[in-house]
């Protein structure tokens, strides 16, 4: 199963704060910094991560849920110091982070285009209303 950028980002945030409780709001702010997202989106990401990691036991082996508060990555994590040239995963990580950045830029562009489109439709609706008003006053 392939990780989507947001599921990957959820895992990255959890692992980078391993052992520490992250509130749902903290996670949402870190994974979706430029969007309004419901908790169900976060819960879906955590559910997918558990499925990918095979984390079906109780207590959790990787991601612990603190009901109504948030999540904690509970598996041991150790940092490995490697240079970019010595790590076979580094190019993939850099590529994935690049994809996430491009996705953010594309999303902002699409949001701006939709805002412009909505503004144009609003202006056209106002002009149409004015035209109908003028026609109705001329008829009477």
Beta strands, then each sheet from edge to edge (+ up, - down):
strand 1: 22-23
strand 2: 63-66
strand 3: 70-73
sheet 1: 1+ 3- 2+
end
